[in-house]
Amino acid sequence: MRERILITGAAGRIGSALRPLMTRPDRVLRLLDINPVDRGEDGAEIVTASFADPGAIKEACDGVDAVVHLGGQPGEGSWEHLAEVNVEGTRQVLEAAVRQGVPRIVLASSIHAAGFWTRDDVGPDGFLPADVPPRPDTFYGASKAAVEALGSLYHSRFGIDVSCLRYGAYRAAPHSVVDLAVWISHEDGARLVQACLSTPPPAGFRVLWGVSANTRRWFSLAEGEAIGYRPRDDAERFAAGIPGIGDFDWSAPALHRVGGGFCAMPLG
């Protein structure tokens, strides 16, 4: 019997990158987005709908073994919009999962939920634990902190297995000096999600950094490794080609805080 995985936000940047890497013969992907999704040749089930629509998301959760919730506003915006889409929308997804008996959910969080932690806060091993309490740097970060809180609530209340992924720079390659610490490759992104989907009982609640095994990272991978995440990529192989790397001030606040420049941008 093939497992069925619902991916929300499937037409987005992360969803589009994840889809081909999550495809396998014993799995059916159900892809939901408000925007059109290419039907492709992988046998995916396409659902054109909003995850914030209670009826649509409940129907989409019917018969699935897990939900990978990637949908939402991916950056700073008005609090009203972020609260509606990221917070209330995620609640609708969790509520639908409970009502349809879905045992496992992966929630896309962000490093910006913990943006004001700094290098001074690392542990004795030189890395910042993945489950440090939220210290959001923007309204966007606050909305992702709320997503994590909702995940904790629905795990504690209903026993769903919940993984919250504090994604860094999810790209094919790092774009900037800052990315050298927080980059996660497309392939490692798929490895992280797969590790979350494969955790054995009992159900748990976990917060994990979504980063690759970067030479310059200061983010702990121990929590991900505990559930089988084995990243293979390192942003350092791109370092020589990043503009300005030779003259960059490595003590700059953008490299000292988790949230980098988000910590200084205007709210909203």
Residue, then its C-alpha position, 0 to 999 in steps of 0.5 A: m500500500r502506497e503512502r500519501i503525502l499532502i504538500t501545501g504551498a506546492a507551487g511555491r519555491i520550496g514546494s517546487a524544489l521538494r516535489p521531485l526529490m520526494t517522489r518515489p514508487d511507493r508514495v503518492l504526492r497530493l499537491l495543494d496550492i491556490n496557484p496552478v501546479d504542473r500535473g507532471e508525470d509523477g502521478a501526483e494528485i493536484v488540488t487547486a485550493s487555499f489551505a486556509d479554506p476549512g472545507a478544502i483543506k479538510e478534504a485534502c487531508d482525507g486519506v493522507d499519511a502525513v502533511v508537509h505544510l509549506g504554504g504561507q506568506p514567505g517574508e515580511g508584510s503587514w501583521e494582519h495579512l501574516a496573522e491571517v495566512n501564516v497563523e490562522g491558515t496553519r491552524q486550519v491545516l492542523e485542525a483538518a489533520v486532527r479531524q481526518g486522523v492524520p498522524r504526522i505533520v511537518l511545519a515550515s518555520s523559519i530562522h526568523a522565529a529565533g532571529f535575535w539570538t546571537r553567536d554569543d548564545v551558542g552552547p559549549d559545543g559552539f552551536l546554537p541549539a535548534d530548540v531555543p525559545p522564539r526570539p522573532d525579528t519581524f512580524y514574519g518571524a512572530s508569525k512563524a513563532a506562532v506556527e511553532a506554538l500551534g504545532s506544540l499545542y496540537h501535539s500536546r492536545f491530540g498526539i500528532d507527531v509535529s516537526c517545525l523546521r526553522y529554515g535558513a536560505y533554501r536555495a539551489a546555491p548560496h547567494s551571499v556571505v550570510d548564506l554561508a552559515v544558513w544555507i540549505s540545499h534542495e537535496d538536504g531539504a528533502r533529506l530533512v523532510q524525509a527524516c521527519l516523515s520517518t520518525p518511529p513512534p511514539a509521536g513527538f514535537r520537535v524544532l529543527w534548524g533547516v540548514s546544511a552541513n555548512t563549514r561556517r554554520w553555528f547552528s546545531l544539527a544534533e537534533g536533526e541527526a537524532i531523527g536521522y537527518r544526515p546533510r551532505d552539502d556545504a555552502e563553502r564550496f560556493a564561497a569563492g564565487i560570492p561577491g565581496i567575500g574577501d572584503f566582508d566584515w565578519s563581525a558585522p551584525a548581519l553575521h552575529r544575529v540569527g536573523g541577520g538584516f531582518c533584525a533591523m528592517p522596518l516592521g511590516 
